[in-house]
Structure formats: structure tokens, C-alpha cells
């Protein structure tokens, strides 16, 4: 958050001066009028300048995007970030040469980055956002892999007539498994264990 006081012949002129100094637009600031000033005789004599206090609100999303860029730089991966906002969901899409480093085994590194970005984005903002951090379409491919795994493990549970336990995975991935099998009336899915070792169990 940045705050400056500016003056001008009129309130509007003072605001304009502040916007130029902050290099921003009217929509991104809060304006508090300290003194409206007054026009003097013939518009000159005894005139008093207007003073305003202008506060630039740092956008939560911009802050999270900056954090994400810093993380990728510290990992020595120069990644480009594309940000898409849909209502209260923000998607940060990463692209670059060493993208596999950011994904990690089974997306574990990407999931850790996503968790941190979620914390930064929601730490002290007014608006609550859900977050996805993707890397060149990895999330879509992972979703297909998980759905395929869900059906394969459900078949295994039915074939062997016993409970099948999947590896631990984050909540949003478990949700994909539950979703893939919710129309299959021959099996029942549930999440068991404590984070970060919570996993899905498929029962016939």
C-alpha cells in the first residue's frame, strides 16, 4: 500500500497529480480530501490550494503473481506467468523451458507452490480467492490420469472383492477421484488419514 499527499488548484487537479506520481488510474486508489481549497478574487488573489491524500491499494492478485515470479526465479526457472481471474477463482499458468522442475514428481512441487500462493493471496485481503497454479496444461493431463486411475482401481477392488487404498494426495486431487466414481454404484469411496497423508479408499 502506498500513500501520498498532493496539491493542486482544484481537488481534481490534486488527484490527477497524485495519480501521475503513483503511475496508476483512478479505479485503483482511495481519495481523501484534506482541503478543498478556494478560489480567490478574480481566480487569483487569496486563492487556496486543494490538498488530497491518495492511497494506492496493492491488488492481492498482483502481490501473489509477484510472489510466484520470485519463487520460480529462486528455483532458477525463468517462467512466464499468465493470470486469469474468473469470479473468485484465480489461475496462474506457468510456461518456460525448465517447466518439469516446477511440476515435480506427480505434481508435488506444483502443489506446494500452489499452496504457498494461496496463502499469500488470502493473507490479508478483503476478498477470498481459490487458486490454481498450472504449468503448460499439466493440471488437465493430471486430471485425466487420476480419472483413469480411479476406474482402474475400482475395477481392481471389484475383481478382488477387497478394499483398495490409493496413495496420499491433496484435497483437490481426491475430489477428482471421488467425482470420477460417484456414478459407479458398485463401489464406495472415502478419504481417510490425516493431512498430508490423507488418502482415498475404494471399497466394493
Number of C-alpha atoms within 10 A of each C-alpha: 8 10 14 13 17 21 22 19 17 19 22 15 17 22 25 18 17 27 20 10 11 16 9 13 12 13 8 13 20 12 17 13 16 14 15 18 17 15 16 12 9 8 10 9 9 11 14 16 19 22 23 24 18 22 19 21 13 13 13 18 20 12 13 19 19 12 16 23 17 15 18 19 12 10 11 12 19 18 21 16 20 13 14 13 12 8 8 10 12 18 17 22 18 23 18 14 10 12 18 16 15 25 22 13 10 11 18 14 15 23 20 16 20 19 15 15 25 19 14 18 24 17 11 10 13 8 9 14 18 13 19 20 24 23 22 14 11 18 17 12 10 15 15 13 11 17 18 13 15 23 15 11 19 22 17 16 20 16 10 10 11 12 18 18 17 17 9 18 18 15 14 10 18 21 13 17 22 19 14 18 18 13 10 12 8 13 16 16 22 13 17 13 10 9 11 10 11 17 20 23 19 24 18 18
